Amino acid sequence: MADKYQIYGINGPVVTIAGATSLRMMEMVYVGENRLIGEVIGLDSAMTTIQVYEETTGLSAGQPVFATNELMSVTLGPGLLANIFDGIERPLNALETATGSFIGRGCNLPALDSERLWDVTIIAKPGDEVHGGAVIASCPETSAILHKVILPPTLSGRIVEVKPGGKYTINDVIAVLEDEKGTRHNLTLCQRWPIRTPRPVAKRLAPTRPLITGQRVIDTLLPIAKGGAAAIPGGFGTGKTMTQHQLAKWCDADIIVYIGCGERGNEMTQVLTEFSELLDPKSGRPLTDRTVLIANTSNMPVAAREASIYTGITLAEYYRDMGYHIAIMADSTSRWAEALREISGRLEEMPADEGFPAYLPSRLAEFYERAGYTQTLCGEEGSITIIGAVSPQGSDFSEPVTQNTKRFTRCFWALDKSLAYARHYPAINWTESYSEYTVPLADWFVENAGADFLGMREQIFKILLDENQLLEIVKLIGADVLPDDQKLTLETARVIRVGFLQQNAFHADDTFVPLSKQKAMMRLILLLHEKARQIVLRQVPVSAVIKTGLFEKLVKMKYDIPNNKPELFDDYAADIDSKLAPLLKGRDAE
């Protein structure tokens, strides 16, 4: 029988037990008569402190606390995909059936359906020597993903018995393993793993492959590597959630884990509704077939919000261990940090910047460092890419969460309020943003996009930076006094901003753009810029070049050239040559 203790004090989600106990740090406990889920977060000889992941209204001193002798863990197995969980892996669809529209207290339903039958193919054979991470069976989890049943990383030994292939539930024994001590372990389709403990890998690899998103400002100017970490900071209404939706739909990750952490309930409802309606462009099936959704809204218990990102990253690591590439969308880590701050305040800990706890940086590091490109224990390559939204109050990027997030991410996509209000999507400010993955990814771009891709990218960046400097002059003295070569820079930069960086998520061809088309668009813009520069250098007014209509034509090429007709770019290049040739000849004749 599990040890039982009594509640001594209650302060919101924080519950204390007086006196010494046999509880361990991070042990999961059940609190009160309703057996609310909690976790031990503080221990000393006089007091044990527990944070409760459910609403503590109605708890009173003297009610029981039950030990479980298990760390705060989640269940891993087939059935995670196409499912919606709260921050502590309770299935929301099953909870709605059991308790109605509002989650009942102490309603601890199993995370996975224990009655559903899975069509299992047994891979392991009697006598096989296996180690942690080895694949022992498989079953089709959805139409898009084959679920590989892997041996828990803590086990190794010899397979002494296997069941024939067929229909099994997640709790049915499919094989028996005997370890080096002679102890036998029944192997099922599922396993448990502590959420705060990273799952082990064989080797961490360098991030040398990009996560292709189909968004030009990201893939071309500010790329992220598979296994990398990126931050999307932005104030209210700048498009953080929209950008993450677009990345979730189009990025070339195998599986998406979307963590709605502390967001508004109506916004999460929109997310859940849209994801269920979206079709996966890869398979034509619903996008939810390769998506796990974790919904922890702002009115849910604050402690569960703190746990939600660890739950999400643990589910991602499980699929990474099968050899899949995972993209995590965490929206938003600021709400998660606010949960840390609230719990820290109730624990009466010494506050640091803006009331956040002094350990905020280390907690952020724990989360982002679980990203990476790895060789798994089963010999496959898998990756976890984390894209975390940050919601600084008043768009102040100097606040602690944004500043500390920059320390642990190598990609920073700063959303700009003025761009968002001007309907420029994605509203990523190219002058404030940066990516440190350009150098590690250089060889991949040379091999797959051509040796000139990075050179063109640098030229595009230079024109944008030159425009930024010229706009300061224009504000003071106006554009009319600028020399023609600088007017040309402003005009080309406008084409880059509106025709290349701005993207229409609702247009069939512009919502996702392959890298080959991105390169062809850059080449055309730079071709026009170079030929126009040669004309301007021959004292031809830049207005004469603008009158040809070529700049406006390139602004619209993202719509006018379908993704499957790259040959049209040659026609555009020929049009540039033919329309600019008279200007060059006319000046030569003079």
C-alpha positions as CSV (number, residue, x, y, z in Angstrom):
1,M,0.0,0.0,0.0
2,A,1.3,3.5,-0.9
3,D,2.5,5.8,1.9
4,K,-0.1,8.3,3.0
5,Y,0.4,11.7,4.6
6,Q,-1.7,14.7,5.6
7,I,-2.0,18.2,4.1
8,Y,-0.5,20.8,6.5
9,G,-1.0,24.0,4.4
10,I,-2.4,25.2,1.1
11,N,-1.4,28.3,-0.9
12,G,-3.0,28.2,-4.3
13,P,-1.5,25.3,-6.2
14,V,1.2,24.9,-3.6
15,V,0.5,22.3,-0.8
16,T,2.8,21.5,2.1
17,I,3.2,18.5,4.4
18,A,4.7,19.0,7.8
19,G,7.5,16.8,9.1
20,A,9.8,14.3,7.5
21,T,8.5,12.1,4.7
22,S,9.8,9.3,2.5
23,L,8.8,11.2,-0.6
24,R,11.4,12.0,-3.3
25,M,12.1,15.1,-5.3
26,M,9.9,15.2,-8.5
27,E,7.8,12.2,-7.3
28,M,4.2,12.2,-8.4
29,V,1.6,12.2,-5.7
30,Y,-2.2,12.3,-5.4
31,V,-3.5,15.1,-3.2
32,G,-6.8,15.1,-1.3
33,E,-9.9,12.9,-1.4
34,N,-10.3,13.6,-5.1
35,R,-6.7,12.4,-5.7
36,L,-5.5,15.5,-7.6
37,I,-2.3,15.0,-9.5
38,G,0.7,16.8,-7.9
39,E,4.5,16.7,-7.9
40,V,7.1,17.1,-5.1
41,I,9.2,20.3,-5.7
42,G,10.8,20.9,-2.3
43,L,12.0,18.7,0.6
44,D,13.6,19.3,4.0
45,S,13.4,17.7,7.4
46,A,10.5,20.1,8.5
47,M,8.4,20.4,5.3
48,T,7.6,18.8,2.0
49,T,6.3,21.1,-0.8
50,I,4.1,19.9,-3.6
51,Q,2.7,21.7,-6.6
52,V,-0.7,20.5,-7.7
53,Y,-1.6,20.4,-11.4
54,E,-5.3,20.8,-10.8
55,E,-7.6,23.3,-9.2
56,T,-7.2,23.2,-5.4
57,T,-10.5,24.8,-4.4
58,G,-12.1,22.7,-1.7
59,L,-8.9,21.2,-0.3
60,S,-8.4,21.5,3.4
61,A,-5.7,20.8,6.0
62,G,-5.8,17.2,7.1
63,Q,-6.8,15.7,3.8
64,P,-4.6,12.8,2.6
65,V,-1.6,12.9,0.3
66,F,-0.8,9.5,-1.4
67,A,2.7,8.6,-2.6
68,T,3.1,6.8,-5.9
69,N,6.9,6.0,-5.8
70,E,7.0,7.2,-9.5
71,L,8.4,10.4,-11.0
72,M,6.0,12.7,-12.8
73,S,5.8,10.7,-16.1
74,V,3.8,10.3,-19.3
75,T,2.6,7.3,-21.1
76,L,4.2,6.7,-24.5
77,G,2.8,4.5,-27.2
78,P,0.5,4.3,-30.2
79,G,-2.4,6.6,-30.1
80,L,-0.6,9.8,-29.3
81,L,-0.9,11.2,-32.8
82,A,-4.2,12.8,-33.8
83,N,-5.0,13.3,-30.1
84,I,-5.4,16.3,-27.9
85,F,-4.0,16.4,-24.3
86,D,-3.9,18.9,-21.5
87,G,-0.6,19.9,-19.9
88,I,-0.3,16.6,-17.9
89,E,-1.3,14.3,-20.7
90,R,-4.9,13.8,-19.9
91,P,-6.9,13.2,-23.2
92,L,-9.3,16.1,-23.6
93,N,-11.7,14.3,-25.9
94,A,-12.1,11.5,-23.4
95,L,-12.4,14.0,-20.5
96,E,-15.2,15.8,-22.4
97,T,-17.1,12.5,-22.7
98,A,-16.6,11.7,-19.0
99,T,-17.1,15.1,-17.4
100,G,-18.7,17.5,-20.0
101,S,-17.3,20.8,-21.3
102,F,-15.4,21.5,-18.1
103,I,-12.6,19.2,-16.8
104,G,-13.6,17.5,-13.6
105,R,-11.2,17.6,-10.6
106,G,-9.4,14.3,-10.0
107,C,-10.5,12.9,-13.3
108,N,-7.5,10.8,-14.1
109,L,-8.3,8.9,-17.3
110,P,-5.6,6.9,-19.0
111,A,-3.7,9.0,-21.7
112,L,-4.1,6.3,-24.3
113,D,-7.1,4.1,-25.3
114,S,-6.5,0.8,-23.6
115,E,-9.2,-1.0,-25.5
116,R,-8.2,0.0,-29.1
117,L,-6.7,-2.9,-31.1
118,W,-3.5,-2.2,-33.1
119,D,-2.3,-4.3,-36.0
120,V,1.1,-5.3,-34.7
121,T,4.0,-6.8,-36.7
122,I,6.6,-8.4,-34.3
123,I,10.2,-7.8,-35.4
124,A,12.1,-9.3,-32.4
125,K,12.8,-13.0,-32.4
126,P,13.5,-15.4,-29.5
127,G,17.2,-15.3,-28.6
128,D,17.8,-11.8,-29.9
129,E,20.2,-9.8,-27.8
130,V,18.7,-6.3,-27.6
131,H,19.5,-3.0,-25.9
132,G,17.6,0.1,-25.0
133,G,16.0,1.8,-28.0
134,A,15.9,-1.4,-30.2
135,V,12.8,-1.7,-32.3
136,I,10.9,-4.9,-31.3
137,A,7.6,-4.4,-33.2
138,S,5.7,-1.9,-35.4
139,C,2.1,-0.9,-36.1
140,P,0.5,1.7,-38.4
141,E,-0.5,4.5,-36.0
142,T,-2.0,6.7,-38.7
143,S,-2.0,6.8,-42.5
144,A,1.1,8.9,-42.4
145,I,3.2,7.4,-39.5
146,L,4.4,3.9,-38.8
147,H,4.8,3.5,-35.0
148,K,7.9,1.7,-34.0
149,V,7.7,-0.1,-30.7
150,I,11.0,0.5,-29.1
151,L,12.6,-1.1,-26.0
152,P,12.7,1.4,-23.0
153,P,16.2,2.9,-22.8
154,T,16.7,1.5,-19.3
155,L,16.3,-2.1,-20.4
156,S,18.6,-4.6,-22.2
157,G,19.0,-8.3,-22.4
158,R,17.8,-11.3,-24.4
159,I,14.3,-11.9,-25.9
160,V,13.0,-15.2,-24.5
161,E,9.5,-15.1,-25.8
162,V,7.5,-13.3,-28.5
163,K,3.9,-13.4,-29.5
164,P,2.7,-13.9,-33.1
165,G,1.8,-10.8,-35.1
166,G,-1.8,-9.7,-34.9
167,K,-4.3,-7.4,-33.0
168,Y,-3.1,-6.2,-29.6
169,T,-4.1,-3.5,-27.1
170,I,-1.4,-1.2,-25.7
171,N,-1.2,-3.2,-22.5
172,D,-1.0,-6.7,-24.0
173,V,2.3,-8.5,-23.7
174,I,4.0,-8.9,-27.1
175,A,7.4,-10.2,-25.9
176,V,9.3,-11.1,-22.8
177,L,12.9,-10.0,-22.1
178,E,15.3,-11.5,-19.6
179,D,18.0,-9.1,-18.4
180,E,21.6,-9.9,-17.3
181,K,20.3,-10.5,-13.7
182,G,17.8,-13.1,-14.9
183,T,14.8,-10.9,-14.2
184,R,12.0,-11.2,-16.8
185,H,10.2,-8.1,-18.1
186,N,6.9,-8.2,-20.0
187,L,7.1,-5.9,-23.0
188,T,4.0,-4.1,-24.2
189,L,3.2,-1.5,-26.8
190,C,3.6,1.4,-24.3
191,Q,6.0,2.6,-21.7
192,R,6.3,5.4,-19.1
193,W,9.0,8.1,-19.0
194,P,9.6,11.0,-16.6
195,I,8.9,14.4,-18.3
196,R,11.8,16.2,-16.8
197,T,14.4,13.6,-17.8
198,P,15.7,13.8,-21.4
199,R,15.6,10.5,-23.2
200,P,19.1,9.3,-24.0
201,V,20.6,9.2,-27.5
202,A,23.6,7.4,-29.0
203,K,25.2,10.6,-30.3
204,R,24.5,14.2,-31.0
205,L,25.2,15.3,-34.5
206,A,25.9,18.7,-36.1
207,P,22.9,20.5,-37.5
208,T,23.8,20.5,-41.2
209,R,20.3,20.1,-42.8
210,P,17.8,22.9,-43.0
211,L,14.2,22.7,-42.0
212,I,12.5,23.7,-45.2
213,T,9.4,25.7,-44.5
214,G,8.4,27.2,-47.8
215,Q,8.5,30.7,-46.3
216,R,11.0,32.8,-48.3
217,V,12.1,35.1,-45.5
218,I,13.0,32.1,-43.4
219,D,14.4,29.6,-45.9
220,T,16.5,32.2,-47.8
221,L,17.4,34.9,-45.3
222,L,17.0,33.4,-41.9
223,P,17.2,29.6,-42.1
224,I,16.8,27.2,-39.3
225,A,18.5,23.8,-39.1
226,K,16.7,20.5,-38.3
227,G,17.6,20.0,-34.7
228,G,17.9,23.8,-34.1
229,A,16.0,26.2,-31.9
230,A,14.3,29.4,-32.9
231,A,12.5,32.2,-31.0
232,I,9.6,34.1,-32.5
233,P,9.2,37.2,-30.3
234,G,6.4,39.7,-31.0
235,G,3.8,41.8,-29.3
236,F,0.0,41.2,-29.4
237,G,-1.3,40.9,-33.0
238,T,2.0,40.6,-34.8
239,G,1.3,37.0,-36.1
240,K,3.2,34.6,-33.8
241,T,0.4,32.0,-33.9
242,M,-0.2,32.5,-37.6
243,T,3.5,32.0,-38.4
244,Q,3.6,28.8,-36.3
245,H,0.5,27.5,-38.0
246,Q,2.1,28.1,-41.4
247,L,5.3,26.4,-40.3
248,A,3.4,23.4,-38.8
249,K,1.5,22.9,-42.1
250,W,4.4,23.3,-44.5
251,C,7.7,22.5,-42.9
252,D,9.3,19.2,-43.9
253,A,9.2,17.7,-40.4
254,D,7.6,14.2,-40.1
255,I,5.6,15.0,-37.0
256,I,4.4,18.2,-35.4
257,V,4.0,18.7,-31.6
258,Y,1.9,21.9,-31.0
259,I,2.0,23.1,-27.4
260,G,-0.6,25.8,-26.5
261,C,0.8,27.1,-23.3
262,G,-1.3,29.6,-21.4
263,E,-3.0,31.1,-24.5
264,R,-6.6,32.3,-24.5
265,G,-9.3,29.7,-24.7
266,N,-10.9,31.0,-27.8
267,E,-7.5,31.1,-29.6
268,M,-6.8,27.5,-28.6
269,T,-10.3,26.6,-29.9
270,Q,-9.4,28.1,-33.2
271,V,-6.1,26.2,-33.3
272,L,-7.8,22.9,-32.6
273,T,-10.6,23.6,-35.1
274,E,-8.2,24.7,-37.9
275,F,-5.8,21.8,-37.4
276,S,-8.7,19.3,-37.6
277,E,-9.7,20.9,-40.9
278,L,-6.3,21.3,-42.5
279,L,-5.2,18.8,-45.1
280,D,-1.6,17.6,-45.0
281,P,0.0,18.8,-48.3
282,K,2.2,15.7,-48.3
283,S,-0.5,13.0,-48.0
284,G,-3.8,14.8,-48.6
285,R,-5.0,13.4,-45.3
286,P,-5.9,15.5,-42.3
287,L,-2.9,17.3,-40.8
288,T,-3.8,15.8,-37.4
289,D,-2.6,12.4,-38.6
290,R,0.9,13.5,-37.9
291,T,0.2,16.1,-35.1
292,V,0.1,15.9,-31.3
293,L,-1.8,18.9,-29.7
294,I,-1.2,19.9,-26.1
295,A,-3.8,22.5,-25.0
296,N,-3.3,24.3,-21.7
297,T,-5.3,27.5,-21.8
298,S,-4.9,30.5,-19.6
299,N,-7.8,29.5,-17.3
300,M,-6.4,26.1,-16.6
301,P,-4.4,25.5,-13.4
302,V,-1.1,27.4,-13.6
303,A,1.1,24.5,-12.4
304,A,-0.1,22.3,-15.3
305,R,1.0,25.1,-17.7
306,E,4.5,24.9,-16.3
307,A,4.5,21.1,-16.9
308,S,3.0,21.3,-20.4
309,I,6.3,22.1,-22.3
310,Y,8.1,19.2,-20.6
311,T,5.2,16.9,-21.6
312,G,5.4,18.1,-25.2
313,I,9.2,17.7,-25.5
314,T,9.0,14.2,-24.0
315,L,6.5,13.1,-26.6
316,A,8.7,14.6,-29.3
317,E,11.8,12.7,-28.0
318,Y,9.8,9.4,-28.1
319,Y,9.1,9.8,-31.8
320,R,12.6,11.1,-32.4
321,D,13.9,7.8,-31.0
322,M,12.0,6.0,-33.8
323,G,14.0,8.0,-36.3
324,Y,11.5,10.7,-37.1
325,H,12.1,14.5,-37.5
326,I,9.9,16.5,-35.1
327,A,9.0,20.2,-35.0
328,I,7.7,21.6,-31.8
329,M,5.6,24.8,-31.8
330,A,5.6,26.2,-28.3
331,D,3.0,29.0,-28.0
332,S,4.0,30.8,-25.8
333,T,7.0,30.4,-23.5
334,S,6.2,33.8,-22.0
335,R,3.0,32.3,-20.5
336,W,5.0,29.4,-19.2
337,A,7.5,31.8,-17.6
338,E,4.6,33.6,-16.0
339,A,3.5,30.3,-14.4
340,L,7.0,29.9,-13.0
341,R,6.8,33.4,-11.6
342,E,3.5,32.8,-9.9
343,I,4.6,29.5,-8.3
344,S,7.9,31.1,-7.3
345,G,6.0,33.9,-5.6
346,R,3.8,31.5,-3.6
347,L,7.0,29.7,-2.5
348,E,8.3,33.0,-1.3
349,E,11.5,32.7,-3.3
350,M,13.7,35.7,-3.9
351,P,12.6,37.4,-7.2
352,A,15.0,38.4,-9.9
353,D,14.3,40.7,-13.0
354,E,10.7,41.7,-13.2
355,G,9.7,39.2,-10.5
356,F,10.8,36.2,-12.5
357,P,12.7,33.5,-10.4
358,A,16.5,33.5,-10.5
359,Y,16.4,30.1,-12.2
360,L,14.4,31.3,-15.2
361,P,17.5,31.1,-17.5
362,S,18.4,27.5,-16.4
363,R,14.8,26.4,-17.0
364,L,14.7,27.9,-20.5
365,A,18.1,26.2,-21.2
366,E,16.7,22.8,-20.0
367,F,13.9,23.1,-22.5
368,Y,15.8,24.4,-25.6
369,E,18.8,22.1,-25.0
370,R,16.5,19.1,-25.6
371,A,16.4,20.1,-29.2
372,G,19.0,18.6,-31.5
373,Y,20.0,16.4,-34.4
374,T,20.9,13.0,-33.1
375,Q,21.8,9.4,-33.8
376,T,19.2,7.4,-31.9
377,L,19.8,4.2,-29.9
378,C,18.2,2.2,-32.7
379,G,20.8,3.5,-35.2
380,E,18.5,5.9,-37.0
381,E,18.9,9.7,-37.4
382,G,16.2,11.8,-35.8
383,S,15.8,15.4,-34.8
384,I,13.8,17.8,-32.7
385,T,13.4,21.4,-33.8
386,I,12.0,23.8,-31.3
387,I,10.2,27.0,-32.4
388,G,9.2,28.9,-29.4
389,A,6.9,32.0,-29.5
390,V,7.7,34.8,-27.0
391,S,5.1,37.4,-26.0
392,P,7.0,40.4,-24.5
393,Q,4.7,42.9,-23.0
394,G,4.5,46.1,-25.1
395,S,6.8,44.5,-27.7
396,D,9.7,45.2,-25.4
397,F,12.5,42.8,-26.5
398,S,14.7,43.8,-23.5
399,E,12.4,42.0,-21.0
400,P,13.9,38.9,-19.3
401,V,12.1,36.0,-21.2
402,T,13.1,37.4,-24.6
403,Q,16.7,38.2,-23.6
404,N,17.3,34.8,-21.9
405,T,15.6,33.0,-24.8
406,K,18.2,34.7,-27.2
407,R,21.0,33.1,-25.2
408,F,19.8,29.5,-25.9
409,T,18.5,29.8,-29.5
410,R,20.5,30.4,-32.6
411,C,17.7,31.8,-34.7
412,F,15.8,34.9,-33.8
413,W,12.7,35.9,-35.9
414,A,11.7,39.3,-34.5
415,L,8.1,40.2,-35.4
416,D,7.5,43.8,-36.2
417,K,4.2,45.5,-35.2
418,S,4.4,48.1,-38.0
419,L,4.9,45.3,-40.6
420,A,2.0,43.3,-39.1
421,Y,-0.3,46.3,-39.2
422,A,0.7,47.0,-42.8
423,R,-0.5,43.4,-43.6
424,H,3.1,42.3,-44.4
425,Y,3.1,38.6,-43.7
426,P,5.2,37.1,-42.2
427,A,5.9,40.2,-40.2
428,I,9.6,39.2,-39.5
429,N,11.8,42.3,-39.3
430,W,14.9,41.3,-41.4
431,T,17.1,44.0,-39.8
432,E,16.4,42.9,-36.2
433,S,16.4,39.2,-36.9
434,Y,19.3,36.8,-37.4
435,S,20.2,33.2,-37.9
436,E,23.4,31.6,-36.8
437,Y,22.7,28.4,-38.9
438,T,23.8,29.9,-42.2
439,V,27.4,28.7,-41.9
440,P,26.6,25.1,-40.7
441,L,24.1,24.9,-43.5
442,A,26.3,26.4,-46.2
443,D,27.5,23.0,-47.6
444,W,23.9,21.8,-47.9
445,F,22.8,24.9,-49.8
446,V,25.8,24.6,-52.1
447,E,25.0,21.0,-52.9
448,N,21.2,21.3,-53.1
449,A,20.5,24.9,-54.2
450,G,23.7,25.7,-56.2
451,A,27.0,27.4,-55.5
452,D,25.5,30.8,-56.2
453,F,22.6,30.6,-53.8
454,L,24.4,32.0,-50.7
455,G,26.0,34.7,-52.8
456,M,22.6,35.9,-54.0
457,R,21.3,35.8,-50.5
458,E,24.1,38.1,-49.4
459,Q,23.3,40.6,-52.2
460,I,19.6,40.6,-51.2
461,F,20.6,41.3,-47.6
462,K,22.9,44.1,-48.6
463,I,20.2,45.9,-50.7
464,L,17.8,45.7,-47.7
465,L,20.5,47.0,-45.3
466,D,21.3,49.8,-47.7
467,E,17.6,50.7,-47.9
468,N,17.4,50.8,-44.2
469,Q,20.2,53.4,-44.1
470,L,18.8,55.4,-47.0
471,L,15.3,55.6,-45.3
472,E,16.9,57.6,-42.5
473,I,18.1,60.2,-45.0
474,V,14.7,60.2,-46.8
475,K,12.9,61.0,-43.5
476,L,15.1,64.1,-43.1
477,I,15.4,65.5,-46.7
478,G,13.0,63.5,-48.9
479,A,13.7,61.0,-51.7
480,D,13.8,63.5,-54.5
481,V,17.3,64.8,-53.6
482,L,18.9,61.3,-53.7
483,P,21.1,60.4,-56.6
484,D,19.7,57.9,-59.1
485,D,21.8,55.0,-58.0
486,Q,20.3,55.3,-54.5
487,K,16.8,55.7,-55.9
488,L,17.4,52.4,-57.7
489,T,18.4,50.8,-54.4
490,L,15.1,51.9,-52.9
491,E,13.1,50.6,-55.8
492,T,14.8,47.2,-55.8
493,A,14.4,47.0,-52.1
494,R,10.7,47.6,-52.5
495,V,10.5,44.7,-55.0
496,I,12.4,42.5,-52.5
497,R,10.1,43.5,-49.6
498,V,6.8,43.3,-51.4
499,G,7.5,40.8,-54.1
500,F,9.8,38.4,-52.3
501,L,9.6,38.7,-48.5
502,Q,5.9,39.3,-48.2
503,Q,3.9,36.1,-48.7
504,N,0.2,35.3,-49.0
505,A,-0.8,32.3,-46.9
506,F,-4.1,32.1,-48.6
507,H,-2.8,31.9,-52.2
508,A,-2.4,28.5,-53.7
509,D,1.1,29.1,-55.1
510,D,2.4,31.6,-52.6
511,T,1.5,29.8,-49.4
512,F,4.4,27.4,-49.9
513,V,7.3,28.1,-52.2
514,P,10.0,25.5,-53.0
515,L,13.6,26.5,-52.6
516,S,14.2,26.3,-56.4
517,K,11.5,29.0,-57.0
518,Q,12.9,31.1,-54.2
519,K,16.3,31.0,-55.9
520,A,14.8,31.8,-59.3
521,M,13.0,34.8,-57.9
522,M,16.2,36.1,-56.3
523,R,18.0,35.7,-59.6
524,L,15.5,37.7,-61.5
525,I,15.4,40.6,-58.9
526,L,19.2,40.8,-58.9
527,L,19.3,40.6,-62.8
528,L,17.0,43.6,-63.0
529,H,18.9,45.5,-60.4
530,E,22.3,44.9,-62.1
531,K,21.1,45.8,-65.6
532,A,19.3,48.9,-64.2
533,R,22.5,49.9,-62.3
534,Q,24.5,49.7,-65.6
535,I,21.9,52.0,-67.2
536,V,21.9,54.5,-64.4
537,L,25.7,54.6,-64.4
538,R,25.4,55.8,-68.1
539,Q,23.4,58.8,-66.9
540,V,20.0,57.5,-67.9
541,P,17.4,58.6,-65.3
542,V,16.1,55.8,-63.1
543,S,12.6,57.0,-63.9
544,A,13.1,55.7,-67.4
545,V,13.8,52.2,-66.1
546,I,10.8,52.3,-63.7
547,K,8.5,53.3,-66.7
548,T,9.3,50.0,-68.3
549,G,7.0,48.3,-65.7
550,L,9.6,45.6,-65.0
551,F,9.7,46.4,-61.2
552,E,5.9,46.0,-60.9
553,K,6.0,42.8,-63.0
554,L,8.6,41.3,-60.6
555,V,6.5,42.3,-57.6
556,K,3.6,40.1,-59.0
557,M,5.7,37.2,-60.3
558,K,5.1,35.3,-57.0
559,Y,1.5,35.0,-58.2
560,D,1.9,34.9,-61.9
561,I,4.5,32.1,-62.1
562,P,3.1,28.9,-60.7
563,N,5.4,26.7,-58.6
564,N,5.3,23.9,-61.3
565,K,6.3,26.1,-64.2
566,P,9.9,27.2,-63.6
567,E,10.5,27.7,-67.3
568,L,8.5,31.0,-67.1
569,F,11.4,32.6,-65.3
570,D,13.4,32.4,-68.5
571,D,10.7,34.3,-70.3
572,Y,10.8,37.0,-67.6
573,A,14.6,37.2,-68.0
574,A,14.3,37.6,-71.7
575,D,11.7,40.4,-71.2
576,I,14.1,42.2,-68.9
577,D,16.8,42.1,-71.6
578,S,14.4,43.2,-74.4
579,K,12.9,46.1,-72.5
580,L,16.2,47.5,-71.1
581,A,18.2,47.0,-74.3
582,P,16.8,50.2,-76.0
583,L,17.8,52.3,-72.9
584,L,21.4,51.0,-73.2
585,K,21.5,51.5,-77.0
586,G,20.0,54.9,-76.8
587,R,22.7,56.2,-74.5
588,D,25.4,54.5,-76.5
589,A,24.1,56.2,-79.7
590,E,24.4,59.6,-78.0
